[in-house]
Amino acid sequence: MDGEPVTPGDLQVREILDVDGDIVLFAASTDQPERHLWTYATGGGLDRVTTEPGVHAGHRAGGTTIICRQALDQPGTTVMVRYASSSACRIASTAQAPRLDLRAELLRAGERQIRSALFLPSWHKPGAAPLPVLVDSYGGAAARCYP
């Protein structure tokens, strides 16, 4: 702000999402594979908006913030609305439940320790019959998936 940093050195600002009066809503991450929402207010400082694990996106206008969250602990996207009055509500999802219950394992793969996620059916036992493999390769910084 005016040539001075307002975020800690380990917080990487990923995207400025909205400006609502003197409040800036932005997405940022640390060295963890998560993306959280933060606000910075002139004279009010820095505040973390989201705390649950996951990848968050959002918008803010008129003191109301919409938060979209995707995480490994549940399918689909969770949408919350936080009002200026500090009250909040969750928008119900009508998405169909997945037909396969998956177990996610976060790991670092190969000699370069590339962050990866391995999804297996919940019923799969290590060493059991081989499973078909689907690969979703990382396509560079511009290809990150966000809600």
QUIFEN-V536928 format. One record per residue. N is the residue number from 1. PHI is phi in whole degrees, -180 to 180 (NA if undefined). PSI is psi as a letter, one per 40 degrees, with the letter a starting at -180 (* if undefined). OMEGA is omega in radians with two decimals (none if undefined). Layout:
n=[N/N]
phi=[PHI/PHI]
psi=[PSI/PSI]
omega=[OMEGA/OMEGA]
This chain:
n=[1/2/3/4/5/6/7/8/9/10/11/12/13/14/15/16/17/18/19/20/21/22/23/24/25/26/27/28/29/30/31/32/33/34/35/36/37/38/39/40/41/42/43/44/45/46/47/48/49/50/51/52/53/54/55/56/57/58/59/60/61/62/63/64/65/66/67/68/69/70/71/72/73/74/75/76/77/78/79/80/81/82/83/84/85/86/87/88/89/90/91/92/93/94/95/96/97/98/99/100/101/102/103/104/105/106/107/108/109/110/111/112/113/114/115/116/117/118/119/120/121/122/123/124/125/126/127/128/129/130/131/132/133/134/135/136/137/138/139/140/141/142/143/144/145/146/147]
phi=[NA/53/86/-114/-68/-118/-115/-63/-61/-89/-100/-95/-72/-97/-165/-86/-94/-157/-124/-123/66/-101/-112/-107/-100/-143/-103/-150/-145/-106/-81/-84/-81/-134/-135/-117/-100/-136/-124/-128/-118/-59/82/-110/84/-99/-136/-85/-90/-111/-129/-68/-59/143/-111/-114/-135/-175/-144/-145/-160/58/83/-102/-118/-104/-120/-111/-129/-120/-153/-74/-83/-159/-77/76/-118/-98/-121/-119/-119/-110/-92/-58/-77/78/-79/-145/-146/-100/-87/-65/-97/-109/-68/-73/-67/-61/-81/-123/-85/-105/-113/-100/-126/-86/-152/-114/-111/73/-67/-89/55/-73/-62/-143/-128/-110/-108/-125/-60/-59/-86/-71/-109/-54/85/-74/-53/-63/-111/-65/-116/-116/-117/-120/-75/-66/-108/102/-59/-77/-99/-62/-97/-133/-63]
psi=[h/f/e/h/i/e/i/i/d/e/h/h/h/d/h/h/d/i/h/g/b/e/h/h/h/i/h/i/i/a/e/i/f/i/h/i/i/i/i/h/h/h/e/e/a/h/h/h/d/i/d/i/i/a/h/i/i/i/i/h/i/f/e/h/h/h/h/h/h/h/i/e/e/i/i/a/h/h/h/i/h/h/i/d/e/e/i/i/i/h/h/i/h/e/i/i/i/i/e/h/h/i/h/h/h/h/i/h/i/i/d/e/f/h/h/i/h/h/h/i/i/d/e/h/h/h/e/a/i/i/i/i/h/h/h/g/i/h/f/i/d/e/e/i/h/i/*]
omega=[-3.06/3.10/3.14/3.10/3.11/3.09/3.08/-3.09/-3.11/-3.14/-3.12/3.11/-3.09/-3.05/2.96/-3.03/-3.13/2.98/-3.09/-3.05/3.12/3.14/3.09/3.05/3.14/3.08/-3.13/3.11/3.03/3.12/3.09/-3.13/3.13/3.08/-3.10/3.11/3.13/2.95/2.98/3.13/3.08/-3.12/-3.12/3.09/-3.02/3.10/3.06/-3.09/-3.09/3.12/-3.13/3.11/3.07/3.10/-3.04/2.99/-3.13/3.08/3.14/3.06/3.09/3.14/3.13/-3.14/3.04/-3.08/3.06/-3.08/2.97/-3.11/-3.12/-3.08/3.12/3.12/3.05/-3.10/3.04/-3.14/3.10/3.04/3.07/-3.09/3.12/-3.12/-3.12/3.06/-3.12/3.04/3.11/3.09/-3.10/3.09/3.07/3.13/3.12/3.12/3.12/-3.13/-3.11/3.09/-3.07/3.03/-3.11/3.07/3.09/-3.12/3.03/-2.99/3.03/-3.10/3.11/3.09/-3.14/3.11/-3.08/3.02/3.09/3.14/3.12/3.03/-3.07/-3.10/-3.06/3.09/3.10/3.13/3.13/-3.13/3.14/3.12/3.02/-3.08/2.99/-3.10/3.04/-3.04/3.07/-3.07/-3.14/-3.04/-3.11/-3.04/3.12/-3.12/3.08/3.11/none]
